[in-house]
Structure formats: structure tokens, C-alpha cells
Amino acid sequence: MTRNTLGALFASLLVVSLSGRVEAQLPPNLGDGLLDPTIISIGNFPVSRASFFVAGSGGSVLRYQTSTKDWKDVSISGESRRLLGLRGSSAKNIWVGARHTTAEDLHVYGYDGAMWTQHVIGSPTLPPTALFDPRPGGIWSFGRTHTYVAVVSDVATRWWLMRWDGAEWHLLTIVQGGRASGGMYAVNPIEMYFVGEPDGAPGLWRWTGGHMEQVPAGSNLPTLGALNGVMKTDDTLIVSGITDSGRQAIWRGTWGSSFTKEFEATHTQKPVMGEANNWCLTDNRRRWVVGVDSANRAALYKKNAAGNWISDTGLAAEGACSPVMAAPGAGSLFLALNSCSKSSAGNDVHAILVDGGGWTLENPPGKHVWSSVWGAEGSGLIASPAVIAQLYTPFPGIFVAVGGF
């Protein structure tokens, strides 16, 4: 293939991707040598046929195809633990971790669309304290060479950030100041956010590729109440969690500035704090946060055109027995309710919202308790700056993402 042909190909990809949203500018460096300098990030662009994955008790994993409304069992053979932190970059690159209850090596699994591969992370990669009832506090993948796992254990005041480079695991940093047990949101490999249980300062952290920092006290985020969700839209962070007075709330702000509380529930009912599942949700048009209403029922708070957070009353028919997880997809939203009211068919319920179609409730096959969900949209183009420099692009310094493969 000639350079001109490659240039034409890249230009066509650029046109396609610019019909979506440009994800970011190339950073001036990629983490002070901690990252491969030839790799840049990906972004998700919606495709017309979203599918969703749910993971939970007994190593169970199911895939739901919205176009056919079919379930497929892709459970992990030989795994009996509860699974957490389900996340991927495409339907052929999915990661999930086990929730251990004894002191042992951490088990993480990668899925290539056909089979699961077990990764055992232990000494000397992780210190002994990390292997005391370990579990993932969040997983995010940018492709087969850039997958990150926040490892938490029953050691209450620290956690560990790991990276899979396609061949081996690396310990990037040991973090003091609480546990990142509530999930994570990553913009690219050198801008990732983590939420969880605080210790001295709010439970919000940022990884910059070279180091980890915790948002300081005085930022108007809770220093006692745990945070369970974070997302970034444009330059703004949206954080959900529990206030110091025990009520669910939503905050907005930027790193380094004080956060503004946009919503605080008047009732004392609050969601059961989940593990490794980010409860802040977004797509290109809406924003959602999962919680409970005043009757302790599963609730989905959405931001209306006036800028107010309101509860979606179409979902209030189910009682939440355990954490409620959700994942956005292409033109749809998926929730795993874990509701008691459907217990005759199994202690699990899922809800699907398709644009214009309203909510539908049903039980997946089997009897499981779900603890993590993920929506498989389009994946992205992983490109090298060196390659991009050799290809024609009228927008130097911008990397793009192309979905649907």
C-alpha cells in the first residue's frame, strides 16, 4: 500500500470520525516513560446494534443483543466467585475480576470474543497487603495493550493501580488515602478518575500518567461519605455519592476547583454501595445517575432540559434488594436491578430503555445476582503518532476514534 493510498484511507476515516465527537488532543507526553509513546487512546462511537454484558455470582457472564433480544451465556468456566468491574474496549476485548474473600492472588479475566483467559496477579507484582481479600475497584481498557485495574483489598487506607501491556502486568503506583472501590472513568491512559471510600480527604483520585493525586479536603466533596460514580463531559467532572450526612447527592466541578452540589435527596434512603461499578452514566445527549427513591426503590436520576435532576418514574416499579448497576449503549440504556419482586424467576432483573420505546423489565436466564454491567458500543482506532505523522491529515495534533468494528 502506497503512502498516498494510506493517506486517502486515513482521510476517509477522519471524515467518518468527525461525524462523531473528537475525543482529545494529543498530550505533550505520555506519562513520563510509563506508557508506550507510540500508542494513543480510543473513543467509543455508537453503532446501531448495541449489546450488553452482565457479570455476577458464580462466575456468570451473559451477553444481551438488543437487535435480536437474545441472551448468550459466556460464563467463565471453573470460576465460582462473584465477578466485578466488567469493562472492555469492544465485544472482543472484555475484562472482569473476581471478588475474593480469602487472602490469595487476584484473578482477572480477559475475553477475546470466543474464550476467557485467566490472569493471576500476585507476588512479586503486588505486595502482600494487596492480596488480603483482593478485588478490582474498577477496570478500564483501551485495547489489548492498555488495560488498567484498580486493586483494592480489606486494607482500608490504600489501593494499587495495575496495567496490562499485552504481555505482563505492571504495578504503576501504590495509593494512600482510602480505597478506590466505587469505579473509574478514563478519558485516555494519562487521564483517569477513580472514586470510592475516603480517608482524610474525599474519595476522588486522578491519574496523570506519571503519578496519582487525591482531591484535597475543602473541595466541597464529602470526606466521610463514599463516592460511587464519576464521569467527565467536556471539561467538567460529575460525581455521585453519599454526603457526610448520609444522603445521595450529585456534584459538578473541575479538578483543582471547588465542586458545586447540584442535587441532594431530601430522603434518607440511599443506594447500597456497589463495588467496581461506576454509577455515573453518560452518552452524547443525556446524563444519568443511579440511586434509590424515597421508598427505597431502584431509581434513575436524569438531568432534564432545565438543568434539574429528576427521577425517571417509569422505572420505579422495582424494589432494589442490592446494588443497581447500569450501562449506556447505542440508543439504549441497560440496568441490572437485582430486584426481590421477581424472585420467583430468579433474584435478578434487567431493564432496557430503547429510545422512544419506554422501559421493559424481564429476567435473564438462570438465577444469579448481578454485580457489574457494560454496554458494548463501537470500539475505536488505536493509532501511533508516528504512523499518523506519515499519513495525510488536515488536523495535526488531533487523534480520532472510529466506531463499529
Order of alpha helices (4+ residues) and beta strands (2+ residues): alpha-beta-beta-beta-beta-beta-beta-beta-beta-beta-beta-beta-beta-beta-beta-beta-beta-beta-beta-beta-beta-beta-beta-beta-beta-beta-beta-beta-beta-beta-alpha-beta
